[in-house]
Amino acid sequence: MSLDTEVDALKKVPLFRDVDDAKLRLLAFISERMSFRAGEHLCEQGESGDVAYIILEGSADIQISTNHGPATVATVKQNDVVGEIAILIDVPRTASVVATTEMKVLAIAKDNFLKLLKNFPDMAIEVMRVLAQRLERTTREVGRLRAGSAGAEK
Amino acid sequence: MQKSLFGFIWKFSKRQQLTILGITMLSFPILYMTLELPKWIVNDAIDGSDFPRTILGYQLEQIPYLLTLCAIFLGLVVLNNVVKFVLNVYKGVVGERMLRRLRYLLYFQIMRFRLPQFRGVSAGELISMMIAEVEDLGVFIGDAVATPAFQGGTLIVYIVFIFVQDPFLGAAAVSLYPIQGYIIPKLQRRVVLLARDRVKNVRKISDKVGESVAGITEIHAHDTSQWHLADITDKLLTNYRIRLEIYKRKYMIKFINNFMNQLPPFFFYSVGGYLVISGELTFGALVAVLAAYKDLANPWKELITYYQNLSNMNVKYDTVIENFDPPNMYPPTRLDADREEDVSLDGDIVFNNVSASFGSGQEVADIRLTIPAHEQMVVFGSGSSGRTEVLLLAAGLMDAASGRVEIGGKSLDQLAESALGRDIAYVGPSPYMFNDTIRGNVVYSLRHRPVGPAEIDEDEHKLRLSEAKLTGNSRYDFDASWEDLASAGVEDARDLDQHILDLFDRTGLGNDLFRMGLKSNIDPEADPELAERVLEARRTITERIRSDEELRDLVDLWRADAFNPNGSLAENALFALPSDPSVPLEQIAQDADVIAALKEAGVHDDLVDIGAQVAETMIELFSGMAVDDSLMGDFSLLTNDQLPAFEPYVRAYRTGGYAALKPEQASELVGLAFRVVPARHRLAEIDDDRAARFVSGREIVRKRLEALGGRFALFDPEHYIKPLKVEENILFGKPRLDRRGASDRIEAFIRNALSELGVRDPLAKAGLDYHVGVAGSRLSPVQRRRVGLVRALLKRPKITLLDGTVDEEPRVIDEIRKACGDNTLVVGTASTQVARRFGRIVVMQEGRLVQDGDYDSVASAISEDQDEDHRAQADEAVEAEEETA
């Protein structure tokens, strides 16, 4: 149970990939270590979320509710992160996360994360860069889809 | 009160002042003899002849004669000093008694202020006047008569002596006194005026400081600290300027005085010298005059100092008194301690054409109203409608400008507080909370007069009483028991608690009390019964947790044979805590016995190692990076100031190991380690071996701590653990930090289980010991109103007047109506929800009574928007309350 293993996990999260070690240690320190039993919900679809989870051990299903009950759309495992958008803006959870095994996770609370960003603007820039890359990718994807659908209409 | 300082001194200490004067006079002959005797010794005993001499029939040779005189001399010296000592002590006694009397009088005057008069004064100023400003008077009063009499007398003796030697030189010696007598008062007058300004300025400063403390939220909320700082800067500058002016004048007076004192010798030498040469004066006489003049300087200087002091004290007295003597105060008889008339305020409340104004333009005009005894009714209106004034008038807290308010035919302004305050209860929208427990705040309404003797020995009691008499203070003993249980209708303290709890349940605060009880620390010795019930609850609840898988997963129970990562390392290592809950964890390591116990148990080095690791990580995380308080304060185990202090410890430990640390440095590290909660902090490696060492060491630590005689409370499933809160005692474990929401869920479980077990009421009673903080700051506004309400209901008043007390929860009013039973109840409200529950409603608008009847008949006057306004206000109040909660 030491910070080092948590830092290793954090380093594998794309959002924090280029943040230096010392700050990640601080981030790990101000986060909480939590455990979940198989079947427990890490978060609930529709709830307002203010925590991101970094999975240190175990795996979980991402489920969205459909007319026919919950449907699993993806699985997350060690070193994956869930709910990172929630620590940046207030949005309801888009899916539920249900533990499929015993899990150990690192919970990063929104308030603490924002305090950290406030203290280290270069870390904020790092996060911004990652988000911008994602946006760029999404924009390209949307453009491609549009072009595709426009082509199909013709 | 006496208008002048001397009037005050003379009226209350005439005899004492004359005694001081008497003792002073008594010291003269002794002083004279101590001056005279050395002459005898030299001239008569050493240099004399004709021995043996006869003293009191004894024949003495030269040596015995000398020794006898020396012995007498020694005796006189001792006697002289004894007289001086007695005199000084007596002066001190007189001065302090007078000061005590003055302060008591000032406080008594405050009690006599009428309500509107409090609008013009600030607490900060009153405190500054009553405490600091009159302080010097104590010293002065002892000298007030003796000094001028003594120094003046001495001065006159010397002057007469000089005049006898030569009238002309005598005239020269005193020639400048008239000039000094003219100039010095002029300068002093200016000093007096400045002193007055200074006092007022200082008062303003203390008022500003008081205001800043009270309004600190506003200051930070509006970024006005700079404005306040500038304000103080300005006031301090004014203070500096005034003081500088005072100094200048004071030393100018000194300068003039010194100069004038040294001028006459000029005349003595010139004119006196001329007279000697011309043979009109003997040389011896001139020397005698010069010597006498030298002695003259001292008493004169003393007199001048006294004069300066006197004028200074006069200013102080005047500037204080003028604030405590406003016109039209309550007559002293209203507060008379002996006035215990058996007036029963049982009867109709009648307003005969009453008009009144309460400062600031709010007024009520021409109110004609009869509230029959035993009726329960409503006065409806917004805050500025005159509703509050009507209730204050009925409570006798405000006076009619014209017309009369009568209860049962007796005019309220003629009645003493002892009658008004027992039969009438008034609760406003924000009742004041005293800095005491909830119980203290509630039973407050029963403290009219002592009901039993104080538990002090007879001599102490007599002393207190005689001192109180000598200084005109209250003869009631504060340590006596004051709670008049009979007026609450209960037999003993136990009944009283139950009764209070019933009232709180009725007013809807019972559950809050229960919660406070759970969070409180109780003393198992003071209340063994409650402690026993808590232990019973612990057994049941532990059992339930053990048998319920889900609950078991949320709690880490304390077990003597297991490490608890959700508890602090202090608790884990000692399996005990200091009996005094106010001792912080890190301070335990300063206890040499604890360190010795840890060493013996073999975990001391582990703790030092953990402490060093933690300090190192803290330094790495917080020292290297400039982080602000939001992160530091919430997360760092070391403050910004502590970080550099720990740096050398860590360095020493890393290079030289344990041996390189001084014992106190090692203790600091242990203290730091004590605060670590492994499940939360994850800072240090606590492997299974280490954890096992902590556990196996507990037995040795326990034996050691046990020997310390109650300084530590050992964790024991069968005993109440004093430093832990009631809730922690019941759980005897820690909610797991790694399980989401464990602490909330466990708390809810405990609360439900306790209600089931019937422990709720005893714990709610423990909640009565909750401290409300300064002005009730630890309670929400609603809670404060409820406490005020219970305070009022407890004394079973014949007339209960509530003003805006229950608007936020109209349902409570039904319970209050029941609690009031057959007694008169008048509820001031702006809520139609409250109003519609009553059969009679009086509607106030703009200071006039506009409607009187049942709800339907006055419905038109209760305009909708008025109600809306009010509802908005109530909502705001609720929101504010939630925020504070």
Contacts between the chains, C-beta under 8 A, distances in Angstrom:
chain1	res1	chain2	res2	distance
A	1	B	678	7.0
A	1	B	682	5.1
A	1	B	685	8.0
A	1	B	686	7.5
A	2	B	682	6.1
A	2	B	683	7.7
A	2	B	684	7.9
A	2	B	685	6.0
A	3	B	617	7.3
A	3	B	682	6.0
A	3	B	683	7.0
A	6	B	682	7.5
A	22	B	620	7.0
A	22	B	621	7.5
A	22	B	624	6.6
A	22	B	625	6.6
A	23	B	625	7.4
A	25	B	617	7.8
A	25	B	620	7.3
A	25	B	621	6.2
A	26	B	621	5.0
A	26	B	622	8.0
A	26	B	625	7.1
A	26	B	627	7.7
A	26	B	631	7.7
A	29	B	617	7.5
A	29	B	621	5.9
A	29	B	635	6.6
A	29	B	681	7.9
A	29	B	682	7.7
A	29	B	683	7.5
A	30	B	631	7.0
A	30	B	634	7.7
A	30	B	635	5.1
A	32	B	680	7.5
A	32	B	737	7.2
A	32	B	738	7.5
A	33	B	679	7.3
A	33	B	682	6.2
A	33	B	738	5.7
A	34	B	738	4.8
A	34	B	739	7.1
A	34	B	740	6.0
A	35	B	738	4.7
A	35	B	739	6.8
A	36	B	740	7.8
A	37	B	553	7.2
A	112	B	631	8.0
A	112	B	634	7.8
A	115	B	630	4.9
A	115	B	631	5.4
A	115	B	634	8.0
A	116	B	631	7.0
A	118	B	628	7.6
A	118	B	630	7.6
A	119	B	625	7.4
A	119	B	626	7.8
A	119	B	627	4.8
A	119	B	628	6.0
A	119	B	630	8.0
A	119	B	631	6.1
A	120	B	625	7.3
